[in-house]
């Protein structure tokens, strides 16, 4: 969620409409006025990506900072995506 162009809060939800409705009434009410939605294909990356975003962005509306779950590593995913990128660059040349 954002207050104008400033990132205010990062969170996960299974029910977006309900979560937004709650945040319009809870302690976040009137502290944000827009939001963005990001969807990941693999559910197992939700918490690690959220933790990474919290650690990097440090939004003021989040009380907790991000911490990657034990054993959760995005390194394999990054390696896989880097390999794909390298292949596509070679094919383009």
KAZINOR-V755898 format. One line per field, one symbol per residue. phi: phi as a letter, one per 30 degrees, with the letter a starting at -180 (. if undefined). Layout:
phi=???
This chain:
phi=.bchccdcabacacbeedddddddcdddeicbbabbbbccdcedcedddedddddddhdddcdccdbddeidbceeddddddddddddddddd
